[in-house]
Amino acid sequence: MEIYLLVHGQAESLNRAADPYTVALTAEGREQARRLAVACRGWGIQFLCASTMLRAQQTADAIHDALPDLVRWDLDELEDLTLDDLQGEPTAGQLVSTWTAAQRRLGYERLWIRLMAAWARIEIYARTYGLERIAILGHESTVALFLLRWLGLDWRALDQLGFALDPGATCKVILDGQEHVQIAWINHPV
């Protein structure tokens, strides 16, 4: 099975956003989404799972336009780290950049739980229907956490093993049937 981890295209600044769910792609981000769509067509993607945040949806729409017959799931579980992950923490602000270190740790732990549950559903569906090439489209944080999972680590390693993932970045993970993992590339230019 080949898993293609995709970061959405470049988006407007999150620091100025009143609502992190509705941050849109920039003109450059729309071009990156178009290039990701071309790459996905070349890779023969069969199954696309995307975050429901606007910037990811706009990127997913470009991919789906290029591959209208692929199976597409839009999953809340693939959303970026948000205030919802703190489950009502009263002192946290809307912007993740304002969170304390303890709030970030709690947020990443909750995000990890969401992502692992999503991966279980994705994997079961793909194996059931014989889908071998899957694209998971999310955010820098979600792609980084998926990489940690396939490196045999969990969310706690994020601080020590950070990933610099650019907008429009891609990563190919190859899983054989024996749970062996090969990470073929990161930030592969498309």
C-alpha positions as CSV (number, residue, x, y, z in Angstrom):
1,M,0.0,0.0,0.0
2,E,1.3,3.5,-0.9
3,I,0.2,6.4,1.3
4,Y,0.8,9.9,0.0
5,L,0.7,12.5,2.7
6,L,-0.1,15.9,1.3
7,V,0.1,19.3,3.0
8,H,-2.5,21.8,1.6
9,G,-1.4,24.6,-0.6
10,Q,-0.2,27.9,0.8
11,A,-2.9,29.7,2.8
12,E,-3.6,33.2,4.1
13,S,-2.1,34.0,7.4
14,L,-3.5,32.1,10.3
15,N,-2.3,34.8,12.7
16,R,-4.8,37.2,11.3
17,A,-7.7,34.8,11.0
18,A,-10.7,35.2,13.2
19,D,-11.7,31.6,12.3
20,P,-9.0,29.0,11.6
21,Y,-11.5,26.8,9.8
22,T,-12.2,29.3,7.0
23,V,-8.6,30.3,6.0
24,A,-8.4,30.2,2.2
25,L,-5.6,29.4,-0.2
26,T,-3.6,32.2,-1.7
27,A,-3.0,32.5,-5.4
28,E,0.3,30.6,-4.9
29,G,-1.7,28.0,-2.9
30,R,-4.1,27.5,-5.7
31,E,-1.2,26.9,-8.1
32,Q,0.3,24.4,-5.6
33,A,-3.1,22.6,-5.4
34,R,-3.1,22.4,-9.2
35,R,0.4,20.9,-9.2
36,L,-0.6,18.4,-6.4
37,A,-3.6,17.4,-8.6
38,V,-1.3,16.7,-11.5
39,A,1.1,14.7,-9.3
40,C,-1.8,12.7,-7.8
41,R,-3.0,11.8,-11.3
42,G,0.5,10.6,-12.1
43,W,0.7,8.5,-8.9
44,G,-2.7,6.9,-9.7
45,I,-4.3,7.9,-6.5
46,Q,-7.5,5.9,-5.9
47,F,-8.6,7.2,-2.5
48,L,-8.4,10.8,-1.2
49,C,-9.0,11.6,2.5
50,A,-9.0,15.3,3.3
51,S,-9.4,17.7,6.2
52,T,-12.6,19.6,6.3
53,M,-10.9,23.0,6.8
54,L,-11.3,25.3,3.8
55,R,-7.6,25.4,2.7
56,A,-7.5,21.6,2.6
57,Q,-10.9,21.4,0.9
58,Q,-9.8,23.8,-1.8
59,T,-6.7,21.7,-2.4
60,A,-8.8,18.5,-2.3
61,D,-11.2,20.0,-4.8
62,A,-8.4,20.6,-7.3
63,I,-7.3,17.0,-6.9
64,H,-10.8,15.7,-7.2
65,D,-11.4,17.8,-10.4
66,A,-8.3,16.1,-11.9
67,L,-9.4,12.6,-10.7
68,P,-13.2,12.7,-10.6
69,D,-13.6,8.9,-10.3
70,L,-11.5,8.5,-7.1
71,V,-13.1,7.8,-3.8
72,R,-13.1,10.9,-1.6
73,W,-13.7,11.2,2.1
74,D,-13.8,14.6,3.9
75,L,-13.0,13.9,7.5
76,D,-13.2,16.2,10.5
77,E,-10.6,14.0,12.2
78,L,-8.0,15.3,9.7
79,E,-8.4,18.9,10.8
80,D,-5.5,20.9,12.0
81,L,-4.8,21.5,15.7
82,T,-7.6,23.8,17.0
83,L,-9.1,25.0,20.3
84,D,-11.6,22.1,20.0
85,D,-8.6,19.8,20.9
86,L,-8.3,21.4,24.3
87,Q,-11.9,20.3,25.2
88,G,-13.0,23.5,26.8
89,E,-9.7,24.7,28.3
90,P,-10.9,28.2,29.5
91,T,-7.6,30.0,29.4
92,A,-6.7,29.0,25.8
93,G,-7.1,31.4,22.9
94,Q,-8.4,30.6,19.4
95,L,-5.0,30.8,17.9
96,V,-2.6,27.9,18.6
97,S,0.3,30.3,18.5
98,T,-0.9,31.8,21.8
99,W,-1.1,28.5,23.7
100,T,1.1,27.5,26.6
101,A,3.5,24.6,26.3
102,A,1.1,22.5,28.4
103,Q,-1.9,23.4,26.2
104,R,0.1,22.4,23.1
105,R,1.0,19.1,24.6
106,L,-2.7,18.4,25.4
107,G,-3.7,19.6,22.0
108,Y,-1.2,17.3,20.2
109,E,-2.3,14.3,22.4
110,R,-5.9,14.9,21.4
111,L,-5.0,15.4,17.7
112,W,-3.0,12.2,17.8
113,I,-6.0,10.3,19.1
114,R,-8.2,11.8,16.3
115,L,-5.7,10.9,13.6
116,M,-5.1,7.3,14.7
117,A,-8.8,6.7,14.7
118,A,-9.1,8.2,11.2
119,W,-6.2,6.1,10.0
120,A,-7.9,2.9,11.3
121,R,-11.0,3.7,9.3
122,I,-9.1,4.6,6.2
123,E,-6.9,1.5,6.3
124,I,-9.9,-0.9,6.9
125,Y,-11.8,0.7,4.0
126,A,-8.8,0.6,1.7
127,R,-7.9,-3.0,2.5
128,T,-11.6,-4.1,2.1
129,Y,-11.9,-2.6,-1.3
130,G,-8.3,-3.3,-2.6
131,L,-7.3,0.4,-2.8
132,E,-3.5,0.5,-3.0
133,R,-2.8,4.2,-3.5
134,I,-4.2,6.6,-0.8
135,A,-3.7,10.3,-0.4
136,I,-4.2,11.9,3.0
137,L,-4.5,15.6,2.7
138,G,-4.1,17.7,5.8
139,H,-1.9,20.2,7.5
140,E,1.7,20.4,8.6
141,S,0.8,19.1,12.0
142,T,-1.3,16.2,10.8
143,V,1.3,15.1,8.2
144,A,4.1,15.3,10.9
145,L,2.0,13.2,13.3
146,F,1.3,10.6,10.6
147,L,5.1,10.5,9.9
148,L,5.8,9.9,13.5
149,R,3.3,7.0,13.5
150,W,5.1,5.3,10.7
151,L,8.5,5.9,12.3
152,G,7.2,3.9,15.3
153,L,6.8,7.0,17.5
154,D,3.9,9.0,18.8
155,W,2.9,12.6,19.4
156,R,5.4,13.0,22.3
157,A,8.3,12.9,19.9
158,L,7.1,15.9,17.9
159,D,9.1,18.4,20.0
160,Q,12.4,16.4,19.6
161,L,11.8,15.4,16.0
162,G,10.0,18.2,14.3
163,F,9.4,18.3,10.5
164,A,9.7,21.3,8.3
165,L,6.8,20.7,5.9
166,D,6.2,23.4,3.3
167,P,2.7,24.2,1.8
168,G,2.1,21.7,-1.0
169,A,4.6,19.3,0.4
170,T,4.3,15.6,-0.1
171,C,5.6,12.5,1.5
172,K,5.3,8.9,0.2
173,V,5.0,6.1,2.7
174,I,5.1,2.5,1.5
175,L,3.6,-0.2,3.7
176,D,4.1,-3.8,2.9
177,G,1.8,-6.5,4.3
178,Q,4.2,-7.2,7.1
179,E,4.0,-3.8,8.7
180,H,7.4,-2.8,7.3
181,V,7.5,0.9,6.4
182,Q,9.5,2.8,3.8
183,I,9.4,6.6,3.7
184,A,10.4,7.3,0.2
185,W,10.5,11.2,0.2
186,I,9.5,14.3,2.1
187,N,8.9,17.7,0.7
188,H,9.1,16.2,-2.8
189,P,8.7,19.0,-5.3
190,V,5.5,18.8,-7.4
